[in-house]
Amino acid sequence: MTPVPDTAARPAEPAAAPAPLLVAAAGATPAHPPVWFMRQAGRSLPEYREVREGIPMLQACFTPELVCEITMQPVRRHGVDAAILFSDIVVPLVAAGIGVDIVPGTGPVVAEPVRTEAAVAGLPELRPDQLDAVAQAVRLLRAELGDTPLIGFAGAPFTLASYLIEGGPSRHHERTKALMYSDPATWHALLAALATITTTFLQVQVAAGVQVVQLFDSWAGALSERDYREFVLPHSSRVLAAVQGVPKIHFGVGTSELLPAMREAGADVVGVDWRLPLDEAVRRLTVPGGPAPVVQGNLDPAVLLADWDAVEREVRRIVDEGRAAGGHIVNLGHGVLPNTDPAVLTRVVELVHSLTP
Ligand code: CP3
């Protein structure tokens, strides 16, 4: 045996252990299960309500120092394993010049709903420089975050289309579906335009330094698998294929029946809501002969309002069921509810970090 010579090239410093979230996203087992919460920045935090006082949501999203501060708040308070850029799915639409506002307690409201071939043809394009404030916020955050990864995100074409067609939040997405079934050519033109905008939004974030992206197709669960495959999947696939170099998470609500199709869209990690146990989600996502799927989820956000004993039982169950996956990022099955006690979120992080992945 030849002894390793003293002069062997060595790195100047030992490499830092990779962040647990990035290890899990790559389908490996980190030192402890990684955990973050969708909507971890926001109204559950008194420090958020304080800095947002008198500043409209969209104005906040285009003010880099404020985006940086609000994004950092849950990282400082809870010690979560990732930051998620404070922004909104309608930010790229606003940046492109489409008339959208975010109305407190309601959500996005569109000045002129997009329901015709002419309206789709008239949609503006999004130039990367219209997102300079977002890119600047990402750079500020990378400088502050150290080893904690920064997640960027965008709304998927279907969820954005629903807001544009309905003109605001919708329970049944009836106008959206009516357009989809009656005028498939206009539908596909709209989703293609939105896929291009979404791609630009994500590419600007990646170029500025986000280390993971999540594509939110929050309302895709309103569709059957057949319709999802025909009317949505090609457009989401195009977005995911155009974003390279970072792990990609694909998430929707009520998507138990869509999980295989959402995996096929090309993400590395599939987000699961609380309706399906993670071991069953893994079963549905498994491709014979393929690598074990990586999942994110799936605590019911409402459980956080129950007694601690119930919260602890549910968190332990989810970490147990997640062991069926190739990698598991612990999260909620949808966003933090505004009336959640932030102390419970901090306690969940401590509990998850004490468990074996
Ligand atoms: O911490 C994080 O998760 C990052 C921030 C984030 C926001 N919106 C901030 C926000 C993220 C990831 C989003 C995405 C988003 N926005 C989605 C997809 C995720 C999901 O929840 O399904 C959707 C559908 C929207 C559209 C939207 N924007 C809604 C439904 C609302 C809530 C309206 C309300 O007041 O109840 C918003 C506004 C919004 N986006 C707020 C925040 C913190 C609340 C505005 C405020 O604080 O005044």
Boltz pocket constraint, residues with backbone or C-beta under 6 A from the ligand:
constraints:
  - pocket:
      binder: B
      contacts: [[A, 37], [A, 38], [A, 39], [A, 40], [A, 41], [A, 42], [A, 43], [A, 52], [A, 57], [A, 84], [A, 85], [A, 86], [A, 87], [A, 88], [A, 89], [A, 90], [A, 102], [A, 103], [A, 104], [A, 105], [A, 106], [A, 107], [A, 108], [A, 153], [A, 155], [A, 169], [A, 216], [A, 218], [A, 335]]
      max_distance: 6.0
